């Protein structure tokens, strides 16, 4: 095994190092951060045989370009359907491929999705904070944002040709723009009409969208009266409503406390799905009971484990793959009688 170095040619805004996140520090005012789409992040690592929480580069729609200036290694890209160009050839996301010295990789925003994940076969030498490389975008703590001219160092870089090729996408996630929520904890303070409209009308994601959260446009969600609540802990997925009746869904880098009322909370199984929507996309919220949410999360966790285990299996070397397939159709034993022409 050798080391590999990649030089950053261009990196758009919010292109950062992320691992699985930094849980356990909210009481100190530190959000967990981590990937906006946790499953896509884990899938990129699994496809290379990395631990689920290994450091990746989270790529926003701003895009990223890299050049390998030393070594050779395998890479995996998952998440949004971004355009990928490697060594002058275009390919699709959800793929494992190699990059060697002198070759360039460019990832640009594609037709759908907001966040892609680039994983490396090896150990990414990214700065850590509180033992994690997950970047908190507003403070910069953690691995940090990628900047043109800087280098990515990968120790113990590996060429995993036995894993090259397409990565199977998860089939247990919904494909429509409905997101399941549990109502509350302050839904009782909203008017009946506000709650009805929240549950029945579509909302549109606005351009006020970053790793902290996304503001929505849609029906105004009025309170039933003046409300003053003490600042309290906030979880990822909380839908808080400001004084103007506009809801905001809190995401990976959300603040740890706040005093705005929360009309509902997105279940964790649907966070990645919501985060991959784009400004201008519509979303509908579907309320479910808390016990149902718990069961859905358990079922999703089980399906996730099976899926990641499946894509983590090597596909075999090129020679092994060729031997496993019949490349000649219409072969005969030689004993058959051949018709005279």
Secondary structure by P-SEA (a helix, b strand, c coil): cbbbbbbbcccccccccccccccccccccccccccccaaaaaaaaaaaccccccbbbbbcccbbbbbbccccbbbbbbccbbbbbcccccccccccccccccbbbbbcccccccbbbbbbccccbbbbcccccccccccccccccccccbbbbbcccccccccccccccccccccccbbbbbcccccccccaaaaaaaacbbbbbcccccccbbbbbccccccccbbbbcbbbbcccccccccccbbbbbcccccccccccccccccccaaaaaaaccccbbbbbbbbcaaaaaaaaaaaaaaaaaaaaaaacccccaaaaaaaccccccccccccccccc
